[in-house]
Amino acid sequence: MKKRYENLNGAVNEHGFRDMMKWMKERRGKIQDLSENIPIAGFRDVKNVANNRTKTSITWIGHSTFLIQMHGLNMITDPVWASRMGLQKRLTKPGYELSEMPEIDVVLISHGHYDHLDFPSIKRLKGNPAYYVPMGLKQLFIKKGYKKVYEVNWWDRVEVQRVNVSFVPAQHWTRRTLWDTNTSHWGGWIIENENGESIYFAGDTGYFDGFKKIGERFNIKAALMPIGAYEPEWFMKVSHINPEDAIKAFLELQTDSFIPMHYGAFRLADDTGPEALRRLLKEWERLELNQKKLKTLALGETCWLH
């Protein structure tokens, strides 16, 4: 019998078929303007990103896909270039085409949901990357023909060419078929170098007290935080964080900068990308937080860390 994974505090997504039907009924009564989308960068630093071997950079491709460069390594999180997710068309194009991407050295997977793990996209990545995946996912990668696959547990740390990569908890769940619910784990990634630069990719998560624990263990410079797919909150709250709670988590992490993600690409819930961003900005202003610490990247935009 396969191992089933759990959340740090025992939180469980208990919504079943009846709740799904209730949500679908609610959705039919809501009219959302899907013609308004989040912006694509007016300037994309494609050439400098492709040639970068020394500086630390973060480029938002879209949804939870980032190209992260550190110590000459090209790392990518949850690579998804899919034009559809289930029956829904992608709302915004990826910030970079796959043909514009440099060769990838490391792929970091947060969990097995299709909007975070898309094998057709992975197959088209340039290079011969190593894949770091949560416990329970390695066998699927092996079955697909990938050999450089490494499974990790929460709090595990591995060193890749002078870069430390650690897998940390998130509050979520996973399933790719009707029979494999929670048979693989989920989490986020901390990427650190010897110069004290560190990036936290939160993956997919609800709000939980694990953010405090992560903040106590790591000196994080930039947090890539999800802000979308939170409506209706009675259905989504356990697994997806809303913009206000994402800011609360950011403060608990004691991080230097906040980069929002997981919004605007797919209609996974009833909120929209622009709506999520407006709520984030409103809460940031209400709390009178330093505007320089909020870095809202456009699709294809690069943030260079110094």
BELHU-V386136 format. One record per pair of residues at least 6 apart in sequence whose C-alpha atoms are under 8 Angstrom apart, sorted by the first residue. I is the first residue (numbers start at 1). J is the second residue. D is the distance in Angstrom with one decimal. If there is no record, write none. Layout:
i=I j=J d=D
i=I j=J d=D
//
This chain:
i=2 j=183 d=6.4
i=3 j=183 d=5.8
i=4 j=181 d=7.7
i=4 j=182 d=5.3
i=4 j=183 d=4.7
i=4 j=184 d=7.1
i=5 j=182 d=5.4
i=5 j=183 d=6.2
i=5 j=184 d=6.5
i=5 j=185 d=5.8
i=6 j=12 d=7.7
i=6 j=173 d=7.7
i=6 j=182 d=7.5
i=6 j=185 d=7.8
i=7 j=169 d=8.0
i=7 j=170 d=7.4
i=7 j=171 d=5.6
i=7 j=172 d=6.9
i=7 j=173 d=7.9
i=8 j=169 d=7.1
i=8 j=170 d=7.8
i=8 j=171 d=7.1
i=8 j=210 d=7.4
i=11 j=171 d=7.5
i=11 j=238 d=7.1
i=12 j=238 d=7.2
i=13 j=172 d=7.9
i=13 j=173 d=7.4
i=13 j=238 d=6.2
i=13 j=239 d=7.1
i=15 j=235 d=7.0
i=19 j=235 d=7.6
i=23 j=232 d=7.5
i=23 j=235 d=7.6
i=27 j=270 d=6.9
i=32 j=270 d=7.9
i=32 j=272 d=7.6
i=34 j=91 d=7.8
i=34 j=272 d=7.3
i=36 j=274 d=7.1
i=37 j=91 d=7.2
i=37 j=92 d=7.0
i=37 j=264 d=6.6
i=37 j=273 d=6.5
i=37 j=274 d=6.2
i=38 j=92 d=7.6
i=38 j=264 d=6.0
i=38 j=273 d=6.2
i=38 j=274 d=5.8
i=38 j=298 d=7.4
i=38 j=299 d=7.9
i=39 j=298 d=5.5
i=39 j=299 d=6.4
i=40 j=95 d=6.6
i=40 j=298 d=5.2
i=40 j=299 d=4.5
i=40 j=300 d=6.5
i=40 j=301 d=7.9
i=41 j=95 d=7.5
i=41 j=297 d=7.9
i=41 j=298 d=4.9
i=41 j=299 d=5.4
i=41 j=300 d=5.6
i=41 j=301 d=5.5
i=43 j=301 d=7.2
i=44 j=300 d=5.8
i=44 j=301 d=5.6
i=44 j=302 d=7.2
i=45 j=301 d=7.3
i=45 j=302 d=6.8
i=46 j=100 d=7.2
i=49 j=102 d=8.0
i=50 j=101 d=7.1
i=50 j=102 d=5.3
i=52 j=69 d=7.8
i=52 j=72 d=7.1
i=53 j=69 d=7.8
i=53 j=70 d=7.7
i=53 j=71 d=6.7
i=53 j=72 d=4.0
i=53 j=73 d=7.2
i=54 j=70 d=7.0
i=54 j=71 d=5.7
i=54 j=72 d=5.5
i=55 j=69 d=7.2
i=55 j=70 d=6.4
i=55 j=71 d=7.0
i=55 j=72 d=7.6
i=55 j=304 d=7.4
i=55 j=305 d=7.5
i=55 j=306 d=7.8
i=56 j=68 d=7.4
i=56 j=69 d=5.2
i=56 j=70 d=4.6
i=56 j=71 d=7.1
i=56 j=304 d=6.1
i=56 j=305 d=5.4
i=56 j=306 d=7.3
i=57 j=67 d=7.9
i=57 j=68 d=5.7
i=57 j=69 d=5.1
i=57 j=70 d=6.9
i=57 j=302 d=6.6
i=57 j=303 d=5.6
i=57 j=304 d=4.4
i=57 j=305 d=5.8
i=58 j=66 d=6.6
i=58 j=67 d=5.9
i=58 j=68 d=4.7
i=58 j=69 d=6.6
i=58 j=302 d=5.5
i=58 j=303 d=5.1
i=58 j=304 d=6.5
i=58 j=305 d=7.8
i=59 j=66 d=5.5
i=59 j=67 d=5.1
i=59 j=68 d=6.5
i=59 j=300 d=6.2
i=59 j=301 d=5.6
i=59 j=302 d=4.2
i=59 j=303 d=6.3
i=60 j=66 d=4.7
i=60 j=67 d=6.6
i=60 j=95 d=6.8
i=60 j=297 d=6.8
i=60 j=298 d=7.4
i=60 j=299 d=5.7
i=60 j=300 d=5.4
i=60 j=301 d=6.0
i=60 j=302 d=6.7
i=61 j=67 d=7.1
i=61 j=94 d=5.3
i=61 j=95 d=4.4
i=61 j=96 d=5.8
i=61 j=299 d=5.8
i=61 j=300 d=5.3
i=61 j=301 d=8.0
i=62 j=93 d=7.8
i=62 j=94 d=5.3
i=62 j=95 d=6.2
i=62 j=261 d=7.5
i=62 j=262 d=7.6
i=62 j=264 d=8.0
i=62 j=265 d=6.5
i=62 j=299 d=5.9
i=62 j=300 d=7.6
i=63 j=261 d=5.8
i=63 j=262 d=4.3
i=63 j=263 d=5.7
i=63 j=264 d=6.8
i=63 j=265 d=5.5
i=63 j=266 d=7.7
i=64 j=77 d=6.8
i=64 j=78 d=6.0
i=64 j=79 d=7.6
i=64 j=80 d=7.9
i=64 j=116 d=6.9
i=64 j=203 d=7.1
i=64 j=226 d=7.8
i=64 j=261 d=5.9
i=64 j=262 d=5.2
i=65 j=76 d=6.7
i=65 j=77 d=5.1
i=65 j=78 d=5.2
i=65 j=79 d=5.1
i=65 j=80 d=6.4
i=65 j=116 d=8.0
i=66 j=76 d=5.5
i=66 j=77 d=5.4
i=66 j=78 d=7.7
i=66 j=79 d=7.7
i=67 j=74 d=6.8
i=67 j=75 d=5.8
i=67 j=76 d=4.6
i=67 j=77 d=6.8
i=68 j=74 d=6.1
i=68 j=75 d=5.0
i=68 j=76 d=6.0
i=68 j=77 d=7.9
i=69 j=75 d=6.1
i=70 j=163 d=7.5
i=70 j=193 d=7.5
i=71 j=161 d=7.8
i=71 j=162 d=7.4
i=71 j=163 d=7.1
i=71 j=193 d=7.4
i=73 j=104 d=7.8
i=73 j=105 d=6.1
i=73 j=106 d=7.5
i=73 j=161 d=7.9
i=74 j=102 d=7.5
i=74 j=103 d=7.0
i=74 j=104 d=5.1
i=74 j=105 d=5.3
i=74 j=106 d=6.5
i=75 j=104 d=6.0
i=75 j=105 d=5.9
i=75 j=106 d=4.6
i=75 j=107 d=5.7
i=75 j=108 d=7.3
i=76 j=104 d=7.1
i=76 j=106 d=6.4
i=76 j=107 d=5.0
i=76 j=108 d=6.2
i=77 j=107 d=6.0
i=77 j=108 d=4.8
i=77 j=109 d=6.0
i=77 j=110 d=7.7
i=77 j=201 d=8.0
i=78 j=107 d=7.4
i=78 j=108 d=6.3
i=78 j=109 d=5.0
i=78 j=110 d=6.6
i=78 j=116 d=4.8
i=78 j=117 d=5.8
i=78 j=118 d=8.0
i=79 j=107 d=7.8
i=79 j=116 d=6.7
i=79 j=117 d=6.7
i=79 j=118 d=6.8
i=79 j=121 d=6.4
i=79 j=122 d=6.5
i=80 j=115 d=6.6
i=80 j=116 d=6.3
i=80 j=117 d=6.7
i=80 j=118 d=5.5
i=80 j=121 d=5.7
i=80 j=122 d=7.7
i=81 j=94 d=6.5
i=81 j=98 d=7.8
i=81 j=118 d=7.8
i=81 j=121 d=5.6
i=82 j=90 d=7.5
i=82 j=118 d=7.2
i=82 j=120 d=7.8
i=82 j=121 d=6.8
i=83 j=89 d=6.1
i=83 j=90 d=5.1
i=83 j=93 d=7.9
i=84 j=90 d=5.1
i=84 j=266 d=7.9
i=85 j=114 d=7.6
i=85 j=115 d=6.9
i=85 j=266 d=6.9
i=88 j=266 d=7.2
i=88 j=267 d=6.9
i=89 j=266 d=7.2
i=90 j=265 d=5.7
i=90 j=266 d=5.2
i=90 j=267 d=7.8
i=91 j=264 d=6.8
i=91 j=265 d=5.1
i=91 j=266 d=5.9
i=91 j=267 d=7.6
i=92 j=264 d=6.8
i=92 j=265 d=5.2
i=92 j=266 d=7.9
i=93 j=265 d=7.6
i=94 j=299 d=6.8
i=94 j=300 d=7.3
i=95 j=299 d=4.4
i=95 j=300 d=3.7
i=95 j=301 d=7.4
i=96 j=300 d=5.7
i=98 j=124 d=7.2
i=98 j=125 d=6.8
i=101 j=125 d=7.8
i=101 j=126 d=7.3
i=102 j=126 d=6.7
i=103 j=125 d=7.3
i=103 j=126 d=4.6
i=103 j=127 d=4.4
i=103 j=128 d=7.8
i=104 j=125 d=6.9
i=104 j=126 d=6.0
i=104 j=127 d=5.2
i=104 j=128 d=6.9
i=104 j=129 d=5.6
i=105 j=127 d=6.7
i=105 j=128 d=6.6
i=105 j=129 d=4.3
i=105 j=130 d=6.3
i=106 j=129 d=5.0
i=106 j=130 d=4.9
i=106 j=131 d=6.0
i=106 j=132 d=7.5
i=107 j=129 d=6.4
i=107 j=130 d=6.2
i=107 j=131 d=4.8
i=107 j=132 d=6.2
i=108 j=131 d=6.2
i=108 j=132 d=5.1
i=108 j=133 d=6.4
i=108 j=189 d=7.6
i=109 j=116 d=7.2
i=109 j=117 d=6.9
i=109 j=131 d=7.6
i=109 j=132 d=6.3
i=109 j=133 d=5.1
i=109 j=134 d=7.1
i=110 j=116 d=7.1
i=110 j=133 d=6.9
i=110 j=134 d=6.8
i=110 j=186 d=5.6
i=110 j=187 d=5.3
i=110 j=188 d=5.7
i=110 j=189 d=7.5
i=110 j=203 d=5.2
i=110 j=204 d=7.3
i=111 j=117 d=7.1
i=111 j=133 d=7.4
i=111 j=134 d=6.5
i=111 j=174 d=6.7
i=111 j=184 d=7.5
i=111 j=185 d=6.4
i=111 j=186 d=4.5
i=111 j=187 d=6.7
i=111 j=203 d=7.7
i=111 j=204 d=8.0
i=112 j=137 d=7.4
i=112 j=174 d=5.9
i=112 j=175 d=6.6
i=112 j=176 d=6.6
i=112 j=184 d=7.3
i=112 j=186 d=7.6
i=113 j=174 d=5.8
i=113 j=175 d=6.1
i=113 j=176 d=6.1
i=114 j=176 d=7.0
i=129 j=148 d=7.4
i=130 j=148 d=4.9
i=130 j=149 d=6.1
i=130 j=150 d=7.7
i=131 j=148 d=6.1
i=131 j=149 d=4.7
i=131 j=150 d=6.1
i=132 j=149 d=6.0
i=132 j=150 d=4.9
i=132 j=151 d=6.0
i=132 j=152 d=7.2
i=133 j=149 d=7.3
i=133 j=150 d=6.2
i=133 j=151 d=5.0
i=133 j=152 d=6.3
i=134 j=151 d=5.4
i=134 j=152 d=5.2
i=134 j=153 d=6.3
i=134 j=167 d=8.0
i=134 j=184 d=6.6
i=134 j=185 d=5.2
i=134 j=186 d=6.0
i=134 j=187 d=7.4
i=135 j=151 d=5.1
i=135 j=152 d=5.4
i=135 j=153 d=5.9
i=135 j=184 d=5.6
i=135 j=185 d=5.5
i=136 j=151 d=7.4
i=136 j=183 d=6.1
i=136 j=184 d=4.0
i=136 j=185 d=6.4
i=137 j=151 d=7.2
i=137 j=184 d=5.6
i=137 j=185 d=7.8
i=138 j=149 d=6.2
i=138 j=150 d=6.8
i=138 j=151 d=6.0
i=141 j=147 d=7.7
i=141 j=149 d=7.1
i=142 j=149 d=7.5
i=152 j=167 d=6.8
i=153 j=167 d=6.6
i=154 j=166 d=8.0
i=154 j=167 d=5.2
i=154 j=168 d=4.9
i=154 j=169 d=5.7
i=154 j=187 d=7.3
i=155 j=166 d=6.2
i=155 j=167 d=5.3
i=155 j=168 d=5.2
i=155 j=169 d=7.6
i=156 j=166 d=5.6
i=156 j=167 d=5.6
i=156 j=168 d=7.7
i=157 j=164 d=6.6
i=157 j=165 d=5.6
i=157 j=166 d=4.2
i=157 j=167 d=6.6
i=158 j=164 d=5.7
i=158 j=165 d=5.3
i=158 j=166 d=6.4
i=159 j=165 d=6.2
i=162 j=193 d=6.6
i=162 j=194 d=7.2
i=163 j=191 d=6.9
i=163 j=192 d=5.8
i=163 j=193 d=4.9
i=163 j=194 d=7.4
i=164 j=190 d=7.9
i=164 j=191 d=5.8
i=164 j=192 d=5.1
i=164 j=193 d=6.3
i=165 j=189 d=6.7
i=165 j=190 d=5.7
i=165 j=191 d=4.7
i=165 j=192 d=6.5
i=166 j=189 d=5.6
i=166 j=190 d=5.0
i=166 j=191 d=6.7
i=167 j=187 d=6.5
i=167 j=188 d=5.8
i=167 j=189 d=4.8
i=167 j=190 d=6.5
i=168 j=187 d=5.5
i=168 j=188 d=5.1
i=168 j=189 d=5.9
i=168 j=190 d=7.3
i=168 j=214 d=7.2
i=169 j=186 d=7.2
i=169 j=187 d=4.7
i=169 j=188 d=6.2
i=169 j=210 d=6.7
i=170 j=186 d=6.5
i=170 j=187 d=4.5
i=170 j=188 d=6.2
i=170 j=202 d=7.2
i=170 j=203 d=7.3
i=170 j=204 d=7.0
i=170 j=205 d=5.3
i=170 j=206 d=7.4
i=170 j=208 d=7.8
i=170 j=210 d=7.2
i=171 j=186 d=7.9
i=171 j=187 d=7.5
i=171 j=204 d=7.7
i=171 j=205 d=4.8
i=171 j=206 d=5.3
i=171 j=207 d=7.0
i=171 j=208 d=6.5
i=171 j=238 d=7.2
i=171 j=239 d=6.1
i=172 j=186 d=6.7
i=172 j=187 d=7.9
i=172 j=204 d=6.7
i=172 j=205 d=5.2
i=172 j=206 d=6.5
i=172 j=238 d=7.1
i=172 j=239 d=4.6
i=172 j=240 d=7.5
i=173 j=181 d=7.7
i=173 j=182 d=5.9
i=173 j=185 d=7.5
i=173 j=186 d=6.7
i=173 j=239 d=7.1
i=174 j=181 d=5.8
i=174 j=182 d=5.1
i=174 j=183 d=7.8
i=174 j=184 d=7.1
i=174 j=185 d=7.3
i=174 j=186 d=7.2
i=175 j=181 d=4.4
i=175 j=182 d=6.1
i=175 j=183 d=7.7
i=187 j=202 d=7.1
i=187 j=203 d=6.1
i=187 j=204 d=7.4
i=187 j=205 d=7.9
i=188 j=200 d=7.3
i=188 j=201 d=5.5
i=188 j=202 d=4.4
i=188 j=203 d=4.7
i=188 j=204 d=7.6
i=189 j=200 d=5.8
i=189 j=201 d=5.1
i=189 j=202 d=6.5
i=189 j=203 d=7.4
i=190 j=198 d=6.8
i=190 j=199 d=5.6
i=190 j=200 d=4.5
i=190 j=201 d=6.3
i=191 j=198 d=5.4
i=191 j=199 d=5.1
i=191 j=200 d=6.5
i=192 j=198 d=4.3
i=192 j=199 d=6.6
i=196 j=219 d=7.9
i=197 j=220 d=7.5
i=197 j=221 d=6.3
i=198 j=219 d=6.9
i=198 j=220 d=5.1
i=198 j=221 d=5.3
i=198 j=222 d=6.7
i=199 j=220 d=6.0
i=199 j=221 d=6.0
i=199 j=222 d=4.9
i=199 j=223 d=6.0
i=199 j=224 d=7.6
i=200 j=220 d=6.5
i=200 j=221 d=7.9
i=200 j=222 d=6.2
i=200 j=223 d=4.7
i=200 j=224 d=6.0
i=201 j=223 d=6.2
i=201 j=224 d=4.9
i=201 j=225 d=6.8
i=202 j=223 d=7.3
i=202 j=224 d=6.1
i=202 j=225 d=5.6
i=202 j=226 d=7.1
i=203 j=225 d=7.6
i=203 j=226 d=7.3
i=204 j=226 d=6.6
i=204 j=239 d=7.5
i=204 j=240 d=6.7
i=204 j=262 d=7.9
i=205 j=226 d=7.5
i=205 j=238 d=7.9
i=205 j=239 d=5.3
i=205 j=240 d=5.1
i=205 j=241 d=6.1
i=206 j=237 d=6.1
i=206 j=238 d=5.2
i=206 j=239 d=4.3
i=206 j=240 d=4.1
i=206 j=241 d=4.3
i=206 j=242 d=8.0
i=207 j=237 d=7.8
i=207 j=238 d=7.4
i=207 j=239 d=7.9
i=207 j=240 d=7.3
i=207 j=241 d=5.4
i=207 j=245 d=6.4
i=207 j=246 d=7.2
i=207 j=249 d=7.1
i=211 j=249 d=5.9
i=211 j=252 d=6.3
i=211 j=253 d=5.8
i=212 j=249 d=7.7
i=212 j=252 d=5.3
i=212 j=253 d=5.8
i=214 j=253 d=6.6
i=215 j=252 d=6.6
i=215 j=253 d=4.0
i=215 j=254 d=6.2
i=215 j=255 d=7.7
i=216 j=253 d=7.5
i=219 j=254 d=8.0
i=219 j=255 d=7.4
i=220 j=253 d=7.5
i=220 j=254 d=7.3
i=220 j=255 d=5.2
i=220 j=256 d=6.9
i=221 j=255 d=5.4
i=221 j=256 d=4.8
i=221 j=257 d=6.3
i=222 j=255 d=6.2
i=222 j=256 d=5.9
i=222 j=257 d=4.7
i=222 j=258 d=6.0
i=222 j=259 d=7.1
i=223 j=250 d=7.2
i=223 j=255 d=6.6
i=223 j=256 d=7.9
i=223 j=257 d=6.2
i=223 j=258 d=5.1
i=223 j=259 d=6.0
i=224 j=258 d=6.3
i=224 j=259 d=4.8
i=224 j=260 d=5.8
i=224 j=261 d=6.4
i=225 j=246 d=6.6
i=225 j=250 d=8.0
i=225 j=258 d=6.9
i=225 j=259 d=6.1
i=225 j=260 d=5.0
i=225 j=261 d=5.7
i=225 j=262 d=7.7
i=226 j=240 d=7.9
i=226 j=241 d=6.8
i=226 j=242 d=8.0
i=226 j=243 d=7.9
i=226 j=246 d=7.0
i=226 j=260 d=5.8
i=226 j=261 d=4.7
i=226 j=262 d=4.8
i=226 j=263 d=7.2
i=227 j=240 d=8.0
i=227 j=241 d=6.1
i=227 j=242 d=5.4
i=227 j=243 d=4.7
i=227 j=246 d=6.3
i=227 j=260 d=6.2
i=227 j=261 d=6.2
i=227 j=262 d=6.1
i=227 j=263 d=6.3
i=227 j=276 d=6.3
i=227 j=277 d=7.7
i=227 j=280 d=7.7
i=228 j=240 d=7.4
i=228 j=241 d=7.2
i=228 j=242 d=6.4
i=228 j=243 d=7.2
i=228 j=261 d=7.6
i=228 j=262 d=5.5
i=228 j=263 d=4.5
i=228 j=264 d=7.6
i=228 j=271 d=7.1
i=228 j=272 d=7.5
i=228 j=273 d=6.8
i=228 j=276 d=5.9
i=229 j=236 d=7.4
i=229 j=240 d=6.3
i=229 j=241 d=7.8
i=229 j=242 d=7.7
i=229 j=262 d=7.6
i=229 j=263 d=7.0
i=229 j=267 d=7.6
i=229 j=268 d=5.6
i=229 j=269 d=4.8
i=229 j=270 d=7.0
i=229 j=271 d=6.2
i=229 j=272 d=7.9
i=230 j=236 d=5.3
i=230 j=237 d=6.4
i=230 j=240 d=5.5
i=230 j=241 d=6.1
i=230 j=242 d=5.4
i=230 j=269 d=6.5
i=230 j=270 d=7.6
i=230 j=271 d=6.7
i=231 j=269 d=5.7
i=231 j=270 d=5.0
i=231 j=271 d=5.4
i=232 j=269 d=7.3
i=232 j=270 d=6.5
i=232 j=271 d=8.0
i=242 j=276 d=7.8
i=243 j=276 d=6.4
i=243 j=277 d=7.7
i=243 j=279 d=6.2
i=243 j=280 d=5.0
i=243 j=283 d=7.9
i=244 j=279 d=7.3
i=244 j=280 d=6.3
i=244 j=283 d=6.1
i=247 j=280 d=7.7
i=247 j=283 d=7.9
i=247 j=284 d=7.5
i=250 j=258 d=6.9
i=256 j=293 d=6.3
i=257 j=292 d=7.9
i=257 j=293 d=4.4
i=257 j=294 d=5.8
i=257 j=295 d=6.9
i=258 j=293 d=6.1
i=258 j=294 d=5.0
i=258 j=295 d=6.0
i=258 j=296 d=7.9
i=259 j=294 d=6.4
i=259 j=295 d=5.1
i=259 j=296 d=5.7
i=259 j=297 d=7.0
i=260 j=295 d=7.6
i=260 j=296 d=6.1
i=260 j=297 d=7.6
i=263 j=272 d=7.3
i=263 j=273 d=4.9
i=263 j=276 d=7.1
i=264 j=272 d=6.4
i=264 j=273 d=3.8
i=264 j=274 d=7.1
i=265 j=273 d=7.5
i=284 j=291 d=7.9
i=297 j=303 d=7.7
//
